[in-house]
């Protein structure tokens, strides 16, 4: 696994983007340490998008929150619930997205682990199955805060993984 | 952690199994990434058999969002990693920890995603054998075949 790029916000911003993603590998891994400026009672949303597209996404989540909520959730965007200004100070959410065959010509499935970090009563965590039903190669991606901004210090690291060759018996 | 590519195959035709043999014993963990679908219209599971063991030697526990929250414990004849649905778009990630050790049973954590069927799962499993893992056979638990275009990639994680 090789690092493509890490971006850390020096000031609050609504979006972090990666463009011109190299097409010379097999899978992508996106590691996110993020927090927003939003002030509400539960959690804040961030949305992952590919190639600037806002359509053709779907997810199936299995989530729980320490306030007693739990269950499946189906959505039409790659939304993660994260820490925000009304959560424990200096605490950022941790998320990971694994995207296999990102440069291929099939629809893009991905696996997401999502955790909101806070000492409060409604810390959210989820495993998420995602699909971007688009056959385009992923050449850019962005993480957007639809409410408020991502705070300074929010960091995203983008990695690439390259498959090997051979070594398997098919029958 | 760094993924070291060990082996990879993209099926050029339908196949009933994919086997990784003579696995390099020089790493700490193994990661298997699968994408694709199966030939059976019903929901099938990607099953991993270690060192060819087809006995009921794989106790597991799962949590799933398959229309409603589900949890279950079960024993199978292989590590169940999730579905290989016929409508495509499934992906599975399995991590086998300390695979080369010879003094412990082998544990695995798997994540499964199948959005065409709106399903996601997390599964913890154990192979009740202290032997080092030298081969992994990927198969569909119902005996169906993997569809052409399915991919299987094996990586080693260094200690």
Contacts between the chains, C-beta under 8 A, distances in Angstrom:
chain1	res1	chain2	res2	distance
A	1	B	1	7.0
A	1	B	2	5.0
A	1	B	3	4.3
A	2	B	2	7.9
A	26	B	8	7.9
A	26	B	153	6.8
A	27	B	33	6.7
A	27	B	153	7.7
A	58	B	115	5.4
A	58	B	118	7.5
A	59	B	115	7.2
A	60	B	65	5.4
A	60	B	113	7.7
A	60	B	115	6.3
A	60	B	118	4.6
A	60	B	119	6.0
A	60	B	120	4.8
A	61	B	65	6.4
A	61	B	120	7.0
A	62	B	63	6.3
A	62	B	64	6.7
A	62	B	65	3.7
A	62	B	69	6.5
A	62	B	120	5.6
A	62	B	121	7.8
A	62	B	122	7.4
A	70	B	69	6.3
A	71	B	65	7.7
A	71	B	68	7.5
A	71	B	69	5.2
A	72	B	65	3.6
A	72	B	66	7.7
A	72	B	67	7.0
A	72	B	68	6.3
A	72	B	69	5.9
A	73	B	65	7.6
A	74	B	118	6.0
A	98	B	33	8.0
A	98	B	93	6.3
A	100	B	33	5.5
A	100	B	35	5.2
A	100	B	91	5.7
A	100	B	151	7.3
A	100	B	153	7.8
A	101	B	35	6.0
A	101	B	151	6.5
A	106	B	88	7.8
A	106	B	149	7.5
A	107	B	88	7.6
A	107	B	89	5.7
A	109	B	35	6.4
A	109	B	89	5.2
A	109	B	90	6.9
A	109	B	91	4.2
A	109	B	113	5.7
A	109	B	114	7.9
A	109	B	115	6.3
A	110	B	91	7.4
A	110	B	113	7.1
A	111	B	91	6.4
A	111	B	93	5.9
A	111	B	111	5.0
A	111	B	113	4.9
A	113	B	111	7.8
A	127	B	65	7.9
A	127	B	111	6.6
A	127	B	120	5.7
A	127	B	121	8.0
A	127	B	122	5.3
A	128	B	113	7.9
A	128	B	120	6.5
A	129	B	65	7.9
A	129	B	112	7.5
A	129	B	113	3.2
A	129	B	114	6.5
A	129	B	115	5.4
A	129	B	118	7.9
A	129	B	119	6.6
A	129	B	120	3.5
A	130	B	113	6.9
A	130	B	115	6.6
A	131	B	89	6.0
A	131	B	113	8.0
A	131	B	115	3.3
A	131	B	116	7.3
A	161	B	3	4.8
A	161	B	5	7.8
A	161	B	155	7.1
A	162	B	5	6.0
A	163	B	5	5.5
A	163	B	8	4.0
A	163	B	151	7.9
A	163	B	153	4.6
A	164	B	5	3.3
A	164	B	6	5.6
A	164	B	7	5.3
A	164	B	8	4.7
A	164	B	153	7.2
A	164	B	154	7.3
A	164	B	155	7.9
A	165	B	7	7.9
A	165	B	8	6.0
A	166	B	7	6.5
A	166	B	8	7.3
A	166	B	9	7.5
A	167	B	6	6.3
A	167	B	7	2.7
A	167	B	8	7.0
A	167	B	9	7.8
A	167	B	20	6.4
A	167	B	154	7.2
A	168	B	7	5.1
A	168	B	8	7.2
A	168	B	9	4.1
A	168	B	18	5.3
A	168	B	19	6.5
A	168	B	20	5.3
A	168	B	152	6.3
A	168	B	154	7.6
A	169	B	18	7.2
A	169	B	19	4.4
A	169	B	20	7.9
A	169	B	21	6.3
A	170	B	9	6.2
A	170	B	11	6.6
A	170	B	15	4.7
A	170	B	17	7.5
A	170	B	18	5.5
A	170	B	19	7.9
A	171	B	15	6.4
A	171	B	16	6.1
A	171	B	17	5.2
A	171	B	18	8.0
A	171	B	19	7.2
